[in-house]
Amino acid sequence: MTHEQYLKQPRFGSLDGLRCLAVLAVIWHHTAVGVASVPATHRGFLGVDLFFVLSGFLIVTLLLREREASGRIPLPRFYARRTLRIFPAYYAVLAVLAAAYAIFPDARTAPAFLGALPYYLTYTANWVIDEGSVMFLAWSLAAEEQFYLLWPPLEKWLRRREIWLALACALLWNQIVNFRLLGLGFDDRQLLHLEILQVTFTPILLGVALAHWLHSPAGYAIAVRLLGHRWSSTAAAIAVLAAANAPVAVVQGWPRLCTHLAMAALIGSCALRRDHWLGPVLDWRPIRRVGVVSYGMYLFHMLVKHAVVAAGVADFGPFTFAATSLLTFAVADASFRFFERPILHWRRDLTAVRRTR
């Protein structure tokens, strides 16, 4: 594929497959017990990191192509599109939970949810320690919304060299946290428990860097030599699994950084060519469909898991994972068909260039 063909490619089909793997990893993390001899089976939370890399890559690729097509990045239109995609389902879930807890105020998880509700409503849950709430996963959605708020203006107003400088500074700060080199005199365990001080922004920014790298003709040429082979996606996937299986108690420092770099390589290799070795799996229709509704699955899966457990299914086991995954997919697919997709039709009028996935 030439660089011109890459820039005109309207959709990266295999990335929906990666979304599927990411959301299933997260559901596994919240519903099953890993295998002691396979560390990666205890680290399904890395699926969130994969989501972050995907988000940084896709959002910035869209922004760069929009500027290429129209000569500018219209921020109001970008924010309108993001609002229509993200907010309806999220705030609907919050409204349903708030109503349920108003009816059943003695529910075990009610105090934690109601106490954190102001942070959920303002997408700031990654700035507080949120334990015991059924919506604790909102920290990652908050991190993404903060990225959407802060990064697109930089893309609009900064020059390319300034963008790379901003990326370097943000990545350096996040790796200081990753390697626990803060040295601020605080108890590291207490300080690092705040999600905002986790390695949240490294995977997002690696996705941003990948988008810029592939958008540049020179960068694209280098990327093709490194990642443009049919076997590159398989090699990158093996690297992700190898890094995620690092035999350490806490996946901090080099293991997590190497995992993020391998994830970026995996996404790049899938974006560079359609006929890569993992294509038949990632492009399989059921896998892609799960990826299409993965946002809803991420949003709903803890609610479904609680319902599955309340129904008498033993907590934390393969059956709980399977039941939760299937029911969550059904709920998310229905939400997408009958609630989210009708709203997405409004978004088409706000799109200047064909949507890129």
Secondary structure as the mmCIF struct_conf table of DSSP 4:
data_model
#
loop_
_struct_conf.conf_type_id
_struct_conf.id
_struct_conf.beg_label_comp_id
_struct_conf.beg_label_asym_id
_struct_conf.beg_label_seq_id
_struct_conf.end_label_comp_id
_struct_conf.end_label_asym_id
_struct_conf.end_label_seq_id
HELX_RH_AL_P HELX_RH_AL_P1 HIS A 3 LYS A 8
HELX_RH_AL_P HELX_RH_AL_P2 GLY A 13 THR A 31
HELX_LH_PP_P HELX_LH_PP_P1 VAL A 33 VAL A 35
TURN_TY1_P TURN_TY1_P1 ALA A 36 SER A 37
HELX_RH_3T_P HELX_RH_3T_P1 PRO A 39 HIS A 42
TURN_TY1_P TURN_TY1_P2 GLY A 44 PHE A 45
HELX_RH_AL_P HELX_RH_AL_P3 LEU A 46 SER A 70
BEND BEND1 GLY A 71 ARG A 72
HELX_RH_AL_P HELX_RH_AL_P4 LEU A 75 ILE A 103
TURN_TY1_P TURN_TY1_P3 PRO A 105 ASP A 106
TURN_TY1_P TURN_TY1_P4 ARG A 108 THR A 109
HELX_RH_AL_P HELX_RH_AL_P5 ALA A 110 LEU A 121
TURN_TY1_P TURN_TY1_P5 THR A 122 TYR A 123
HELX_RH_3T_P HELX_RH_3T_P2 ALA A 125 TRP A 127
BEND BEND2 VAL A 128 VAL A 128
BEND BEND3 GLY A 132 GLY A 132
TURN_TY1_P TURN_TY1_P6 VAL A 134 LEU A 137
HELX_RH_AL_P HELX_RH_AL_P6 ALA A 138 TRP A 157
BEND BEND4 LEU A 158 LEU A 158
HELX_RH_AL_P HELX_RH_AL_P7 ARG A 160 ASN A 178
TURN_TY1_P TURN_TY1_P7 PHE A 179 ARG A 180
BEND BEND5 LEU A 184 PHE A 186
HELX_RH_AL_P HELX_RH_AL_P8 ASP A 188 LEU A 191
TURN_TY1_P TURN_TY1_P8 LEU A 192 HIS A 193
BEND BEND6 LEU A 194 LEU A 194
HELX_RH_3T_P HELX_RH_3T_P3 GLU A 195 LEU A 197
BEND BEND7 GLN A 198 VAL A 199
HELX_RH_AL_P HELX_RH_AL_P9 PHE A 201 HIS A 215
BEND BEND8 SER A 216 SER A 216
HELX_RH_AL_P HELX_RH_AL_P10 PRO A 217 LEU A 227
BEND BEND9 HIS A 229 HIS A 229
TURN_TY1_P TURN_TY1_P9 ARG A 230 TRP A 231
HELX_RH_AL_P HELX_RH_AL_P11 SER A 232 ALA A 244
TURN_TY1_P TURN_TY1_P10 ASN A 245 ASN A 245
BEND BEND10 PRO A 247 PRO A 247
BEND BEND11 ALA A 249 VAL A 250
BEND BEND12 GLY A 253 GLY A 253
HELX_RH_AL_P HELX_RH_AL_P12 TRP A 254 LEU A 272
TURN_TY1_P TURN_TY1_P11 ARG A 274 ASP A 275
TURN_TY1_P TURN_TY1_P12 TRP A 277 LEU A 278
HELX_RH_AL_P HELX_RH_AL_P13 GLY A 279 LEU A 282
TURN_TY1_P TURN_TY1_P13 ASP A 283 ASP A 283
BEND BEND13 TRP A 284 TRP A 284
HELX_RH_AL_P HELX_RH_AL_P14 ARG A 285 VAL A 292
TURN_TY1_P TURN_TY1_P14 VAL A 293 VAL A 293
HELX_RH_AL_P HELX_RH_AL_P15 SER A 294 ALA A 310
TURN_TY1_P TURN_TY1_P15 ALA A 311 GLY A 312
HELX_LH_PP_P HELX_LH_PP_P2 VAL A 313 ALA A 314
BEND BEND14 ASP A 315 GLY A 317
HELX_RH_AL_P HELX_RH_AL_P16 PRO A 318 SER A 335
HELX_RH_PI_P HELX_RH_PI_P1 PHE A 336 GLU A 340
HELX_RH_AL_P HELX_RH_AL_P17 ARG A 341 ARG A 348
TURN_TY1_P TURN_TY1_P16 ASP A 349 LEU A 350
BEND BEND15 ALA A 352 VAL A 353
#
